[in-house]
Amino acid sequence: MLTLFDNRNIADRLRELKKMSLFADLKRRELRVVDGFMHQRNYLADEVIFDEGEQGEAFYIVLEGKVVICRSGQADAPIATIENGNFFGELALLDDAPRSAQARAADNCTLLVLFRGEFLGLMQSHGLIASKIAMQLARHLGARLRAMAHNGTGPP
């Protein structure tokens, strides 16, 4: 299995992961396990990462660069801009519904990718680690729903 940051040592990789809110509750040995499931992908500016309506198969963390989330055909009206240390596409880990928006590299980007199948494998082989990640995802989604309700842009 490929690991992220093939050109960096394990200590550097673990420091990068630990900075991310999603992995903040994980111990060093747990981060080592997660590291083994992650992949690094590079995208050029304006390259589409995934399209609206496409089957969700992976979750992404921005290491370098920016990613714009928008509805298809509405690139001039982004829903969100995702920057270093933040993530998107997390619903793909939880269900296999089609993507609700397009993700496109705003500039050259380096992303970490966790595929749904590998997350399910992590759940089977390291349930406690996967549950800690799932709890962080739930907190993130809950915060997003509360913000949308407060701003009047989503469900109450």
Secondary structure, DSSP 8 states (H G I E B T S, - for coil): ---S-TTS-HHHHHHHHHHSGGGTT--HHHHHHHHTT-EEEEE-TT-EEE-TTSB--EEEEEEES-EEEE-TT-TTS-SEEE-TT-EE-THHHH---B-SSEEEESSSEEEEEEEHHHHHHHHHH-HHHHHHHHHHHHHHHHHHHHHHHHHTSS--
